[in-house]
Amino acid sequence: GSITLDFLIGMPSIVETWLDFTRFDMGIPTEIGSLQTLQSFSCSFCTLTGTIPTEIGNLGATTDRIWLFQNQLTGTIPSEIGLLSRAIILYFEGNQLSGTMPNEICLNKEPFGILSELGSDCDEGNPSFVDCPCCSCCGEFQCGDFN
């Protein structure tokens, strides 16, 4: 059978999850918002599909790092991610996301908040373009996905 992220839901005290390069071919479960102790979530190069669930904003009290680069995520970046007031690192580049980086996220960017690293596909000419005036890096090469 295929690997899913459902195992996370049964871990009420999980602090860090590093699943990079694990092939999932599925979406991020909405239940991710119930992981109230999750601080770091790295799921890059995992062939994740679908949209980023708005429930990810429910992690606001604990989560400070999310890496979702180099997947097959679609849609827009949800404004609820702006509720992650402790976030210092957020990377979304290398997906098929579109639209504009929500202002709720940009307001958490230094010097207004503590978000120091924010990456998306905001490089001109990228077919999956996210308009992001507050990003610290744009695209997979500038953000160092392959370093």
Beta strands, then each sheet from edge to edge (+ up, - down):
strand 1: 16-18
strand 2: 40-42
strand 3: 49-50
strand 4: 65-67
strand 5: 72-75
strand 6: 89-91
strand 7: 96-97
strand 8: 99-100
strand 9: 117-120
strand 10: 130-131
strand 11: 137-138
sheet 1: 1+ 2+ 4+ 6+ 9+ 11+
sheet 2: 3+ 5+ 7+
sheet 3: 8+ 10+
end
